[in-house]
């Protein structure tokens, strides 16, 4: 399994166990997003606060203005997913390393993968 695949699998396991996930937001309440190719935008999410803090240390020039924010699994599904779908966002799960590598997928795929671990 690739590193990105292993990170995604860890995401599904940890989120299904904790029933919460994390995203990054700056002091202006703007969530971290990345422009991808083909006019897609990725909204990254992580399975733990420590993962975001580690990335901040690895990528201070990119992430220094962002702080971890927790959201419950139910709030993610009921509030955030409809917003992401409306904006046609994909979701990056447990991006890691200096290059912030990982998998981007549709929110509905994240939901089905996490809930398969319930």
C-alpha positions as CSV (number, residue, x, y, z in Angstrom):
1,X,0.0,0.0,0.0
2,X,1.3,3.5,-0.9
3,X,2.0,6.0,1.8
4,X,-1.1,8.0,0.7
5,X,-3.2,4.8,0.8
6,X,-1.9,4.0,4.3
7,X,-2.7,7.5,5.5
8,X,-6.2,7.4,4.0
9,X,-6.8,4.0,5.7
10,X,-5.6,5.4,9.0
11,X,-8.0,8.3,8.6
12,X,-11.0,6.0,8.1
13,X,-10.0,4.0,11.2
14,X,-9.3,7.0,13.5
15,X,-12.4,9.0,12.5
16,X,-14.7,6.0,12.8
17,X,-13.3,5.4,16.3
18,X,-13.3,9.0,17.5
19,X,-16.3,10.3,15.6
20,X,-14.5,13.5,14.9
21,X,-12.1,15.0,12.4
22,X,-10.0,18.1,11.9
23,X,-9.5,20.9,9.4
24,X,-7.4,24.0,9.4
25,X,-8.6,27.6,9.6
26,X,-6.9,31.0,9.8
27,X,-7.8,33.8,12.2
28,X,-10.2,35.2,9.6
29,X,-12.2,32.0,9.8
30,X,-11.1,31.0,6.3
31,X,-10.6,27.3,5.9
32,X,-7.5,25.9,4.3
33,X,-8.0,24.8,0.7
34,X,-5.7,23.9,-2.2
35,X,-6.2,24.6,-5.9
36,X,-5.7,21.4,-7.8
37,X,-5.4,20.9,-11.6
38,X,-8.5,20.7,-13.7
39,X,-10.2,23.6,-11.9
40,X,-10.7,21.4,-8.7
41,X,-10.3,22.6,-5.2
42,X,-9.4,20.3,-2.3
43,X,-10.6,20.8,1.3
44,X,-8.1,18.9,3.4
45,X,-9.2,17.1,6.6
46,X,-7.2,15.1,9.1
47,X,-8.0,12.4,11.7
48,X,-6.2,14.2,14.5
49,X,-5.0,17.6,15.7
50,X,-1.4,16.3,16.0
51,X,-1.3,15.6,12.3
52,X,-2.0,19.3,11.5
53,X,0.4,20.5,14.0
54,X,3.1,18.3,12.6
55,X,2.5,19.7,9.1
56,X,2.7,23.2,10.5
57,X,6.2,22.4,11.7
58,X,7.1,20.9,8.3
59,X,5.5,23.6,6.2
60,X,5.6,26.9,8.2
61,X,5.7,29.1,5.1
62,X,2.4,27.6,4.0
63,X,0.6,26.8,7.2
64,X,1.8,29.2,9.9
65,X,-1.4,31.2,9.8
66,X,-3.7,28.2,10.2
67,X,-4.9,26.5,13.3
68,X,-6.6,23.1,13.8
69,X,-10.4,23.0,14.2
70,X,-12.3,20.0,15.3
71,X,-15.7,19.0,13.9
72,X,-17.8,16.0,15.0
73,X,-18.5,13.3,12.4
74,X,-22.2,14.1,12.5
75,X,-21.6,17.9,11.9
76,X,-19.2,17.1,9.1
77,X,-21.9,15.0,7.3
78,X,-24.9,17.3,8.1
79,X,-23.3,20.7,7.8
80,X,-19.9,20.7,6.0
81,X,-20.6,18.0,3.3
82,X,-23.5,19.9,1.8
83,X,-21.3,23.0,1.6
84,X,-18.5,21.1,0.0
85,X,-20.8,19.5,-2.5
86,X,-22.4,22.9,-3.3
87,X,-18.9,24.3,-4.0
88,X,-17.9,21.1,-5.9
89,X,-15.0,20.5,-3.6
90,X,-13.1,17.3,-3.2
91,X,-11.7,16.3,0.2
92,X,-8.0,15.5,0.9
93,X,-7.6,13.0,3.7
94,X,-4.7,12.9,6.1
95,X,-2.3,14.9,3.8
96,X,1.2,14.3,5.0
97,X,4.8,15.2,4.5
98,X,6.5,18.3,3.2
99,X,4.7,18.0,-0.1
100,X,1.3,17.5,1.6
101,X,0.7,14.3,-0.4
102,X,-2.5,12.2,-0.1
103,X,-5.7,11.3,-1.8
104,X,-8.4,13.6,-2.9
105,X,-11.9,12.2,-3.2
106,X,-15.6,13.2,-3.2
107,X,-17.1,13.7,0.2
108,X,-19.6,10.8,-0.4
109,X,-16.6,8.5,-0.8
110,X,-15.1,9.7,2.5
111,X,-18.4,9.0,4.2
112,X,-18.8,5.5,2.8
113,X,-15.2,4.6,3.7
114,X,-15.4,5.9,7.2
115,X,-18.7,4.3,7.9
116,X,-17.5,1.0,6.6
117,X,-15.3,0.9,9.8
118,X,-18.3,1.5,12.2
